[in-house]
Amino acid sequence: MKAFVLLHTEAGALPKAALEALGAACGLGLPFSVGILGQGAAAAADAVATCGATGFAVVDAPEVAQPRYASDAAAAAALIQSAGAEVVIAPQTSRFARCLPGVAARLGMAVDTHIVSLAAQDGAVKAQRWFYRQRILSSFSRAAHPWMLLVDSGVNAPWQGAAGAAQAQAVAVDFGESRTTVTGVQSPAADAQTIRPEAALLFVAGAGWTKKQRDGQFHIGRAGGIIQTFLAAAKASLGSSKSLVDLKSEGQETLGFMSHMNQVGQTGSTPRHLKGLSTCCHGEEPHAVGWRFITERRAINLDPNCGWAQGKADVVYVGDAFEIMEKVNALLQS
Ligand SMILES: Cc1cc2nc3c(=O)[nH]c(=O)nc-3n(C[C@H](O)[C@H](O)[C@H](O)COP(=O)(O)OP(=O)(O)OC[C@H]3O[C@@H](n4cnc5c(N)ncnc54)[C@H](O)[C@@H]3O)c2cc1C
């Protein structure tokens, strides 16, 4: 069985997620070739030239300099067809998650997304992915080939090795007429970006920050200051409970820098971080299920019977999160 590793560049080089997918493919022990699309694809192939691939193919046309469904789908389809492999492995980046399921349908391939583990067994590829909001881990294989697998980021070690001369073959692509023009990128300022998947620590704020405190008053401005000071000092990623982000849509005063994108849980995200600190959040099951991939969990809550204390956290600090986090911030700044 032959595999094909399909990658794309980002700002002219392979992103970490691409190197992780390559690392996963190398671990299979199957013969494989590599295809790369995007600006600087040939140089990116040279950067991974010693990965053990039997060959390299690239699409470095101006049409794929920017992510765009139509041109990315055309380039990916041409690369996959040039390889003729039974299994295609690609990183689950937003660029590929958008176009590759469409490519699979176009080429009559089976496709599975969010793969967290790959292994070769008895001549077949075995994959694992989570179902039902990370509650059920399934191991499976498919008889249908060709089979495309999009590998989640953060679960495989990135491939590391020396650069070399990949002598990549340029693949010709018929892009057809494009009706979509990329006119620019709009993104928040770096310090306004609170979701940081690469951060070691996830800091979760719950609705308690916006509730009346012991003096009978709301302290929302103080809460916002404490949280933002901590995020800046610890370079942590910011998560939220559903109750906190729902306050905005209910017209209540809340933390302006928080949105539904921060929500962790059953109807939110399931981020991967080494450590997590929950503050003013009760730790109910629909929230805590989003902590599945947080290795070490701690929580600060006034209530010694909160959900975190029911076996959901490694350490629970029973205390006032305002006071505790102000002390933590002072320590971080001293
Ligand atoms: C179908 C469904 C899906 C859901 N999906 C999600 C989801 O994806 N994510 C999610 O988060 N929720 C989800 N929920 C809601 C979830 O069940 C809880 O209602 C929600 O997580 C509660 O948020 P909270 O803990 O921030 O707020 P609360 O329950 O109001 O808890 C606030 C906590 O703050 C503490 N507190 C207050 N002041 C302080 C202080 N000064 N210091 C320390 N602690 C303090 C209180 O003791 C309390 O424990 C879902 C519910 C349903 C039914």
The ligand as an ORCA input file, in Angstrom:
! r2SCAN-3c Opt
* xyz 0 1
  C     -27.232     21.068     25.944
  C     -26.315     21.916     26.789
  C     -25.072     22.258     26.307
  C     -24.218     23.030     27.072
  N     -22.977     23.337     26.572
  C     -22.110     24.033     27.350
  C     -20.792     24.325     26.884
  O     -20.402     23.979     25.772
  N     -19.975     25.029     27.703
  C     -20.365     25.453     28.946
  O     -19.569     26.090     29.630
  N     -21.604     25.204     29.372
  C     -22.487     24.511     28.614
  N     -23.741     24.290     29.086
  C     -24.171     24.987     30.319
  C     -23.646     24.337     31.590
  O     -24.514     23.272     31.963
  C     -23.595     25.376     32.731
  O     -24.839     26.006     32.829
  C     -22.531     26.446     32.551
  O     -21.292     25.857     32.248
  C     -22.411     27.233     33.859
  O     -21.461     28.244     33.721
  P     -20.656     28.806     34.964
  O     -20.099     27.669     35.725
  O     -19.695     29.828     34.456
  O     -21.764     29.619     35.772
  P     -22.486     29.322     37.160
  O     -23.139     27.997     37.156
  O     -23.313     30.521     37.426
  O     -21.286     29.224     38.202
  C     -20.586     30.338     38.658
  C     -19.579     29.856     39.667
  O     -18.770     30.945     40.058
  C     -18.441     30.767     41.428
  N     -18.016     32.064     41.956
  C     -18.736     33.210     42.045
  N     -17.987     34.205     42.538
  C     -16.764     33.674     42.787
  C     -15.545     34.197     43.301
  N     -15.438     35.475     43.696
  N     -14.495     33.365     43.394
  C     -14.570     32.063     43.027
  N     -15.695     31.519     42.534
  C     -16.778     32.315     42.415
  C     -19.703     30.202     42.055
  O     -19.403     29.514     43.258
  C     -20.188     29.255     40.939
  O     -19.690     27.955     41.134
  C     -24.615     23.507     28.333
  C     -25.885     23.150     28.823
  C     -26.715     22.369     28.073
  C     -28.069     22.024     28.617
*
